[in-house]
Structures are given as structure tokens and as C-alpha cells.
Amino acid sequence: MHAALAVIFLTLFSGGGFGLMALIAIINDLHIDGGLSPSQTLIGVLLSLVFVTIGMLSSTAHLANPKNAWRAFTRWRTSWLAREGVFAVSFYPFAIGYLVWVFLTGAPDARIGLTLASIAGLLGLITIFCQGMIYAVLRTIRQWNTPLVPANFYAMGLATGATLLAAIRVITGGNASIFIGLAIALIAAVALLKGIYYFWISRPAGPTIHTATGFNRSTVRLLDQGHTFGTFLTEEFGHILPQEKARSIKVLMYLLAVVVPIIALGVSLGAQSVPAVIVAAVSIVVGLGLERWLFFVEAQHVVNLYHGRQRC
């Protein structure tokens, strides 16, 4: 499929922002490693809001008429996209409320503040699930129609958030051993889940021209596409990525999203290196940006079966 930059930014940045907010709430609620200081909490929540806002604003650029974006909220009973919008907007009052509370009181672990943080974190996690389900329910695209999609969305969002949180902890001068360990574990989870996903989509199983037409006992081939030039369907849903190029990009993605961040975080584990955690944070965002691009480009819509491609 055509990989729209707006949707890549939406899933990349909003997922990282929601994951960061959820981890802030968990760490301060359970007082993990002493919890976050007021300054660390303020920086973390502010960064979470920036990431989520970048993602949400990017999503409007994907609309043919952005001023009608409000209509996306009206079908929340049946549409995962509408549910994503509802929960994403609901996230803001609680996240901003927690930010203001910590700024005014300097008490990130007070009951009122933690209630706001917990609700914001929960809404963020629900939004990530809704984002994943937008794609996972599409039976017309085999590469997306799997529970591995929302699972990967969760892993990537939390891994990004954990890496950012570890960077904040190191930069502000706190002991970040537990935060770095958490980030490394979540990045390893991303590597594992993406490996399973890539193996799953590489299987030859899936819809064929025979299952699409119902003619299972004879050879079916396309005689005429019905057009001589490209159409909206072939431009949006007919992108083909050569396998060799796809493998090369996957190797690069693993290098940037997994190997470099883990090595950089490992260096910071002993030395508390500010440059190393910055490298880890930038690298994972760039690497997962590549993963988002691949996620869309490798998706093959069954409509391609009617345009000469015998398997999707």
C-alpha cells in the first residue's frame, strides 16, 4: 500500500507519547526506584503531550478535507478509528491536569495527581489498542488481519516511552539503572514480536484469485484489467516492494530500532552517559519510523487480485 507520511507520524509519535504517559503513571504510582522527581515528571508529561499532539495533528493531514475531521468521532459505536479519536481527545484533560498539578504542588505522587496520571495512562493504552485494531480488523489485508498488530503497537509505544524516560532520568542526573533495564527489555520485546510478525506475513497462505472468484477447480487468470493507465486503486493499494529491498530495510530497521538503542543504553547503564541515551532515543524513533513505513508498504490489499497479481 501507499505509505502516507501523516499516518506514519500518527502511529509513531502518538504511540510513543501514550506509552511514555502510561509508564510515568505506573512508576510514580508504584514508586518504582523512588519514583520520578517533580522536574522529571514535568519533562516526561510535557514530552508525552508533544508526541501525542504531533501524532494527532499529523492524522488530519491524511484527510481529504481536514476541516471535517470532527466527523471521525461520530461513529464510535462501530468504528475503531472513531474510538481512537474519542480516547485520544479524552487523554488531554487528565494529562494536562496532571502536568498543572505537579507544576503547582511539586507532588507527583500525591493521590489527586496520581489519579489524574493513572486515568491519562489508561486512556493512552486504550488508544494504542484502538490504533492497532483499526488495521487488525481489515480482513481485506492479510498482513494486518492478525492480533500481532495491536501487540506490536503496544510493544513499540512502550519501548519508545521507556527509552525516552530513561533518557530523561539520565539527563536530569538521577539513577537510571532500573529505567534503562526496563527500556532494554521492552526493546527486546519489540525485536521478538516483529520477528514473529515478519515470519507470519512471509507465509504463502492468504487469499488467491481462486478464493476471490470462487472458481477453485480450474485455472483462473486475468485477461483484461479494464484500464490502460493507473487508477486510484493501483496507486494506493498496488505498491510493490521487492523482497531484497524489503529485507535490507528490515535489517536497517533492526539496527536502528533495536541494536543501536540497546548498545547505547547498555553504555549508559554503567556510565550514565547523556550522549548515549540521546543516541538511543533518536535511534529508536528513526528505526521505528522505518518500521511504520514497512508496515504500510508491505500490506497488500485483495483488490490487487483483480489487477493481475495472483496472490496478496
C-alpha positions as CSV (number, residue, x, y, z in Angstrom):
1,M,0.0,0.0,0.0
2,H,0.9,3.6,-0.3
3,A,2.6,4.7,2.9
4,A,1.3,8.1,3.8
5,L,3.7,10.2,5.9
6,A,0.8,11.5,8.0
7,V,-0.3,8.1,9.2
8,I,3.3,7.0,9.8
9,F,3.7,10.1,12.1
10,L,0.4,9.4,13.8
11,T,1.2,5.8,14.8
12,L,4.8,6.5,15.6
13,F,4.6,9.7,17.7
14,S,1.2,9.2,19.4
15,G,2.1,5.6,20.3
16,G,5.4,6.8,21.9
17,G,3.6,9.6,23.7
18,F,0.9,7.4,25.1
19,G,3.4,4.8,26.1
20,L,5.5,7.4,28.0
21,M,2.5,8.7,29.9
22,A,1.5,5.2,30.9
23,L,5.0,4.4,32.2
24,I,5.1,7.7,34.2
25,A,1.8,6.8,35.8
26,I,3.0,3.3,36.7
27,I,6.4,4.4,38.0
28,N,5.0,7.2,40.2
29,D,2.0,5.1,41.4
30,L,4.2,2.1,42.4
31,H,7.1,4.4,43.5
32,I,9.5,2.3,41.4
33,D,13.1,3.2,42.2
34,G,11.8,6.1,44.3
35,G,9.5,7.4,41.6
36,L,10.2,10.4,39.4
37,S,11.1,13.8,40.8
38,P,8.8,16.7,40.1
39,S,11.1,18.0,37.3
40,Q,11.4,14.6,35.7
41,T,7.7,14.2,35.8
42,L,7.1,17.6,34.3
43,I,9.5,16.9,31.5
44,G,8.1,13.5,30.8
45,V,4.4,14.5,30.8
46,L,5.2,17.6,28.6
47,L,7.2,15.4,26.1
48,S,4.3,12.9,26.1
49,L,1.8,15.7,25.2
50,V,4.2,17.0,22.5
51,F,4.5,13.5,20.9
52,V,0.7,12.8,21.1
53,T,-0.1,16.2,19.6
54,I,2.4,15.7,16.7
55,G,0.7,12.4,16.0
56,M,-2.9,13.8,16.3
57,L,-2.2,16.8,14.1
58,S,-0.4,14.6,11.5
59,S,-3.6,12.5,11.2
60,T,-5.6,15.5,9.9
61,A,-3.2,15.8,7.0
62,H,-4.3,12.4,5.8
63,L,-7.9,13.6,5.4
64,A,-9.1,14.9,2.0
65,N,-10.9,17.7,3.9
66,P,-9.2,18.3,7.3
67,K,-11.9,20.8,8.5
68,N,-14.3,17.8,8.6
69,A,-12.0,15.9,11.0
70,W,-14.7,16.2,13.7
71,R,-16.8,13.7,11.7
72,A,-14.3,10.9,12.6
73,F,-15.7,11.0,16.2
74,T,-19.3,10.3,15.3
75,R,-19.1,6.5,14.6
76,W,-17.6,5.5,17.9
77,R,-20.1,2.6,18.4
78,T,-18.8,0.7,15.3
79,S,-15.5,2.3,14.2
80,W,-12.1,1.7,15.8
81,L,-10.9,4.9,14.2
82,A,-13.6,6.9,15.9
83,R,-12.9,5.2,19.2
84,E,-9.2,6.1,18.8
85,G,-10.2,9.8,18.3
86,V,-12.5,9.8,21.3
87,F,-10.0,8.2,23.7
88,A,-7.1,10.3,22.4
89,V,-9.0,13.6,23.0
90,S,-10.1,12.3,26.4
91,F,-6.5,11.8,27.2
92,Y,-5.7,15.5,27.1
93,P,-7.7,16.9,30.1
94,F,-6.2,14.3,32.5
95,A,-2.6,14.6,31.2
96,I,-2.7,18.4,31.2
97,G,-4.4,18.3,34.7
98,Y,-1.5,16.1,36.0
99,L,1.0,18.5,34.4
100,V,-0.6,21.5,36.1
101,W,-0.9,19.6,39.4
102,V,2.8,18.8,39.5
103,F,3.8,22.2,38.4
104,L,1.7,23.9,41.2
105,T,2.2,21.5,44.0
106,G,5.5,19.8,43.2
107,A,4.0,16.5,44.4
108,P,3.8,14.0,41.5
109,D,3.0,11.1,43.9
110,A,0.1,12.8,45.7
111,R,-3.3,10.9,45.5
112,I,-5.0,13.5,43.3
113,G,-2.1,13.8,40.9
114,L,-1.7,10.0,40.7
115,T,-5.4,9.6,39.9
116,L,-5.1,12.1,37.0
117,A,-1.9,10.3,35.8
118,S,-3.4,6.8,36.1
119,I,-6.5,7.8,34.1
120,A,-4.4,9.5,31.4
121,G,-2.1,6.5,31.2
122,L,-5.1,4.1,30.9
123,L,-6.7,6.2,28.2
124,G,-3.4,6.3,26.4
125,L,-3.1,2.5,26.5
126,I,-6.7,2.1,25.3
127,T,-5.9,4.5,22.4
128,I,-2.9,2.4,21.3
129,F,-5.2,-0.7,21.3
130,C,-7.7,1.2,19.1
131,Q,-5.0,2.2,16.7
132,G,-3.9,-1.3,16.3
133,M,-7.4,-2.6,15.8
134,I,-8.1,-0.1,13.0
135,Y,-5.7,-2.3,10.9
136,A,-6.2,-5.7,12.6
137,V,-9.9,-5.9,11.7
138,L,-9.3,-5.4,8.0
139,R,-9.8,-8.8,6.5
140,T,-9.1,-7.5,3.1
141,I,-5.4,-7.1,4.0
142,R,-3.9,-10.3,5.3
143,Q,-0.7,-8.7,6.7
144,W,-2.8,-6.6,9.1
145,N,-5.6,-9.1,9.9
146,T,-3.8,-10.5,13.0
147,P,-3.6,-10.0,16.8
148,L,0.1,-9.4,16.3
149,V,-0.7,-5.9,15.0
150,P,-2.1,-4.4,18.3
151,A,0.6,-6.4,20.2
152,N,3.3,-4.8,18.2
153,F,1.7,-1.3,18.6
154,Y,1.8,-1.8,22.4
155,A,5.4,-3.0,22.4
156,M,6.7,-0.2,20.2
157,G,4.8,2.5,22.1
158,L,6.0,1.3,25.5
159,A,9.6,0.7,24.2
160,T,9.7,4.3,22.8
161,G,8.3,5.7,26.0
162,A,10.7,3.7,28.2
163,T,13.7,4.9,26.2
164,L,12.6,8.5,26.4
165,L,12.0,8.1,30.2
166,A,15.5,6.6,30.7
167,A,17.0,9.5,28.7
168,I,15.1,12.0,30.9
169,R,16.3,10.2,34.1
170,V,20.0,10.3,33.0
171,I,19.9,13.8,31.6
172,T,18.4,15.2,34.9
173,G,21.0,13.4,36.9
174,G,19.1,10.5,38.5
175,N,20.0,6.9,38.9
176,A,18.5,5.3,35.8
177,S,19.6,1.6,36.1
178,I,16.0,0.3,36.5
179,F,14.7,2.6,33.8
180,I,17.4,1.6,31.4
181,G,16.8,-2.1,32.2
182,L,13.1,-1.6,31.5
183,A,13.8,0.1,28.2
184,I,16.2,-2.7,27.1
185,A,13.6,-5.4,28.0
186,L,10.9,-3.6,26.0
187,I,13.1,-3.1,23.0
188,A,13.9,-6.8,23.1
189,A,10.2,-7.5,23.2
190,V,9.8,-5.3,20.1
191,A,12.5,-7.3,18.3
192,L,10.8,-10.6,19.2
193,L,7.3,-9.6,18.2
194,K,8.4,-8.0,15.0
195,G,10.4,-11.2,14.2
196,I,7.2,-13.3,14.7
197,Y,5.2,-10.8,12.7
198,Y,7.6,-10.8,9.7
199,F,7.7,-14.6,9.8
200,W,3.9,-14.8,9.8
201,I,3.4,-12.4,6.9
202,S,6.1,-14.2,4.8
203,R,4.0,-17.4,4.7
204,P,2.4,-18.1,1.3
205,A,-1.0,-18.5,2.8
206,G,-3.7,-16.0,2.0
207,P,-6.4,-15.0,-0.5
208,T,-5.8,-16.0,-4.1
209,I,-7.6,-15.3,-7.3
210,H,-9.4,-18.6,-6.9
211,T,-10.8,-17.8,-3.4
212,A,-11.7,-14.3,-4.6
213,T,-13.7,-15.6,-7.6
214,G,-14.9,-18.8,-6.1
215,F,-13.5,-20.9,-9.0
216,N,-11.4,-23.4,-7.1
217,R,-11.4,-26.3,-9.6
218,S,-9.9,-24.5,-12.6
219,T,-7.1,-22.2,-13.6
220,V,-8.0,-18.5,-13.3
221,R,-6.1,-15.8,-14.9
222,L,-6.7,-12.1,-15.7
223,L,-7.4,-11.4,-19.4
224,D,-8.1,-7.6,-19.2
225,Q,-7.7,-5.1,-16.4
226,G,-10.3,-2.8,-17.8
227,H,-7.9,0.2,-18.0
228,T,-4.7,1.2,-19.6
229,F,-3.4,3.7,-17.0
230,G,-3.0,3.7,-13.3
231,T,-6.1,4.2,-11.1
232,F,-6.7,5.3,-7.5
233,L,-6.8,1.6,-6.5
234,T,-3.5,0.7,-8.2
235,E,-1.8,3.8,-6.8
236,E,-3.0,3.5,-3.3
237,F,-3.1,-0.3,-2.9
238,G,-0.8,-1.6,-5.6
239,H,2.6,-0.6,-4.3
240,I,5.2,-3.4,-4.6
241,L,8.4,-3.6,-2.6
242,P,11.0,-6.0,-4.0
243,Q,11.8,-8.7,-1.4
244,E,15.6,-8.0,-1.4
245,K,14.9,-4.3,-0.7
246,A,12.4,-5.2,2.0
247,R,15.0,-7.4,3.7
248,S,17.6,-4.7,3.5
249,I,15.3,-2.2,5.1
250,K,14.3,-4.7,7.8
251,V,18.0,-5.2,8.7
252,L,18.4,-1.4,8.9
253,M,15.3,-1.1,11.0
254,Y,16.5,-3.7,13.4
255,L,19.9,-1.9,13.6
256,L,18.4,1.5,14.3
257,A,15.4,0.4,16.5
258,V,17.0,-2.4,18.4
259,V,20.8,-2.8,18.2
260,V,21.9,0.8,18.5
261,P,19.4,1.7,21.3
262,I,20.3,-1.4,23.3
263,I,24.1,-0.8,22.9
264,A,23.7,2.9,23.8
265,L,21.5,2.1,26.8
266,G,24.0,-0.6,27.9
267,V,26.8,2.0,27.8
268,S,24.6,4.4,29.9
269,L,23.9,1.6,32.4
270,G,27.3,1.9,33.8
271,A,28.4,5.4,32.9
272,Q,25.1,7.3,32.9
273,S,26.2,8.8,29.6
274,V,24.0,11.7,28.4
275,P,25.1,11.5,24.7
276,A,24.5,7.7,24.8
277,V,20.8,8.0,25.9
278,I,20.2,10.8,23.4
279,V,21.5,8.5,20.7
280,A,19.3,5.7,22.0
281,A,16.2,7.9,22.0
282,V,16.8,9.4,18.5
283,S,17.7,6.0,17.0
284,I,14.6,4.2,18.2
285,V,12.4,6.9,16.9
286,V,14.1,6.8,13.5
287,G,14.2,3.0,13.4
288,L,10.5,2.6,14.3
289,G,9.7,5.2,11.7
290,L,11.2,2.8,9.2
291,E,9.2,0.0,10.7
292,R,6.0,2.1,10.3
293,W,6.8,2.7,6.6
294,L,7.4,-1.0,6.0
295,F,4.1,-1.8,7.9
296,F,2.1,0.1,5.2
297,V,4.2,-0.7,2.2
298,E,4.2,-4.5,2.7
299,A,0.4,-4.6,3.2
300,Q,-1.3,-6.0,0.1
301,H,-5.0,-5.4,-0.5
302,V,-7.0,-8.2,-2.1
303,V,-8.1,-5.7,-4.8
304,N,-4.7,-6.4,-6.4
305,L,-6.0,-9.9,-7.3
306,Y,-8.2,-8.1,-9.9
307,H,-5.3,-6.2,-11.3
308,G,-3.1,-9.1,-12.3
309,R,-1.4,-10.1,-9.0
310,Q,-2.2,-13.7,-8.4
311,R,-1.6,-13.7,-4.6
312,C,-1.7,-10.9,-1.9
